Amino acid sequence: MDRGALEAALGHRFSNPKLLQTALTHRSYANEHSAEGCKTNETLEFLGDAVLDLVIGEHLMERFPKLGEGDLSMTRAQMVSEQGLCQVARPLDLGSWLRLGRGEERTGGREKSSLLADALEAVIAAVYQDAGFEAAKALILSHFAPLTPATPGQRTDYKTKLQELVQRVHKSAPVYELVGEDGPDHEKVFEVAVIVDGSERARASGRSKKAAEQAAAALAMEELSS
């Protein structure tokens, strides 16, 4: 893969390119290329999640020194949520770099919020393993600091905001449709589409239907406001 464009967007050139390749490898691709001994990005995703939490937690404590633990936790959760990760992953065009199996390719895997979020966490871990904590921290702050809310600790109800916008513009209400479920019962991921005025405006995934609906509403708000 010609990784130069992605490395430029990330702001990091890999000493070990195989780390980046692994970070972009979904399990569907690895399953179809088992003879090649492909590693999936799942372990890197786990590590990247931890590094991201640490960096954003430190960033918020420095930015808002008077904020209590509860509000800090809520603000961090918003910034590192699937929606927050996708706000970073999509401008990087991370989806076009994913290594996917044929099934995921056919079903639009490159645009799936869950796959983009997982891949970005894996990329963060890849940078951490390639060049250490400071390199990973620089990457995270470069791309996530702009997501820091002006008023931290307040949970945004995107479904309500979207409903108000749609009712004002289209004189109707948005409709949420469950379009997919993935994973075992104890770790299920739900994918939801939001329909506005008869047209699908966004899709998003979450660990619950409510979380997926909120994420889809946020993406729809972004699309309708652009």
N, C-alpha and C positions, 0 to 999 in steps of 0.2 A: 504494500500500500504506500502511496505517496503521502507521507504524514506531514509534510512541511506546512501545508496550509492550516491544518488543525493545530500543530504546535505553535504556529504564529498566533492563532486566535487564542490559544490557551496562555501564551506568554511563557512557554517552557519547552526547551529542546531536550529530548530524552537521550540519556547516555545508553540506556538499555531499551531499544524500541519494542522488544517483546512484551514489556510491561504494558505499554500502550495498547498493543494488539490484544492482549488478554483482557484489558479493561473494556474493550469494545466487543468482546465475544459473548454473545447471548447463548444460553444453554441449548437453544434450538439448533444453532449452528454446530456447536460441539457435538451434539447427539448425531447429527448427520455426517460428521467428519471424525468419527471416533477413531478411525484408523490412523489419523494424523496425530492423535494424542493431544487434541486441543484442550486447553483449560478454559473454564467459563469465568465470567467476571464476578461470580457470586461471592467468593471469599474477599476479593478486593472491595466489593460493595460494602461488606461488613466493616472492614477496616476504615474505609473512606467515611462512612457514617460517623464513626467515633472521632476521627480527626476533625471532621466538619463541626460536630457538636462542640468540641473543645475550642476551636478557633472562634466560632461565632459566640460562644459563651464568654470568652475572654474579651472579645470585641465589644459586646454589649455591656459588660461590667465597666469597661473603661469609658464607654460612650455615655452611659447613664449610671454614674456612681451612687446615686441616691435611690435607685430602683430596687424594690424588694425581690426576694427569691421567686415568688409566684409570678410576678410580672415579667421578670427576666426569663423564666422558663417558658411562659406563654409566647413571648416575643421571639425567642429562639425557635420554638416549635413552628411558628409561622414562617420564619425565614428559611428553615431547613425542611419544610414540608415538601410534598411532591410538587405542589404548585410553585413554591419558591425555587426548587431545583429546576423545574421546566423553564422558569423565567430566565435562568442562566443557560440551560442546555440548548434551547431553541435558537437564540442568536448565534451560538457557536456552530449551528448546523450539525449538531452531534449525531442526529438521526441518520444522516447520509453516510456516516462513517461506521455505523454498527455492522457487525457480522451476524447475520440472521439466517435461520433455516428457511426453507421454502415456504412452510406454512405461515410463519410470522411475516415473511415478505408479502405473501398474498393478502394477508389480513391487515395490512397497513402498520406493521410493527414499528417502522421508522418514525411514525407520528404518535405512537402510544406514550402517554405521559409516564406510565410506570416504567417502561423500558428506558426512556430518556433519563428519568431520575436515577434509576439504578446505575446506568452507565456513567453518569456524571460522578456519583459517589465512588465508583470504581476508578475513574480517571484521577480523582483526588488522591486515592490510595496509591495509584501507580506513580504519581509525582512524588508522594511521600517516600515510597520505597526507592525511587530513582535518585532522589537528591536530598531527602531529609525533611524534617519538620518545617524549617524556615521557608523552603521552596513551596511546600504545600500551603503554608499559611499565606504566603504572598499571592498564590493563585486564588485562594478562597477570598481573601479580602478584596482583591482586584475585581472579582466578579459578583460577590455577594454584598459588599458594603453598600452599594447603591440601593439594595433592597431594605436597608434599615429604616423602619418606620419613624416618621417625625414624632408621633405620639405612641410610644411603646406600651405594651401591656393591654392593648385594646383589641379584642377579636373582631375582625371584619365579617359581617354577615353578607356574603356576596349574593346569596339567593334573594335576600330582601332587596338589595340594591338593583339586581338584575330585573326583578319583578317590577320595581318602580319605574325603571327605564323603559321596559317593554310596554307596560301599561300606558306610559306617557306617549310613546312614539307609535306603537302599533294597536293600542286599545285592546290588547289581549294579554295572556299570561304565558310565560315560558313553560314548556312541557319537558319533563325529565324521563328518559327511557333507559332502562337497564339493558345494555347491549352485550354484556359478557361477564363471566365469572371465571376466575382462575385460581388454582392452588388448593391445598387441602382445607378441610373445614376449619381447622384451628388457625389457619393463616391465609384465609381467602382474600382475594383482591377483586373488587367490583369495578366494572367499567360502565360509565353512564354518559349518554349523549343528551345534550340540551337542544330542544327544538324551539325556534323563535319564528313566529309568523309562517309556520309550515316548512321551514328550512333548518337543517342541522347547522348549529353555529360552533359547537365545540364538543370535544370528548375528553374525559379525564377519568383517572382511576383512583381508588382509595381503599383503605382497609375496612370501610363500612360504606353502605349506600349513601348515608348522609355526607360523609367526607368526600365521596366521589362527586356528589351533586354540588357541594360547595366549590370544589376544584373546577368543575365544568362551568359553573356560573362565573367564576373568576376569569376563566379564559374567554368566555363569551362576552363578559364586560369589556375585556381588553380588545377583543375583535370588533365589537360594535362601537367602541370609542375611538378606534384608530382611523 
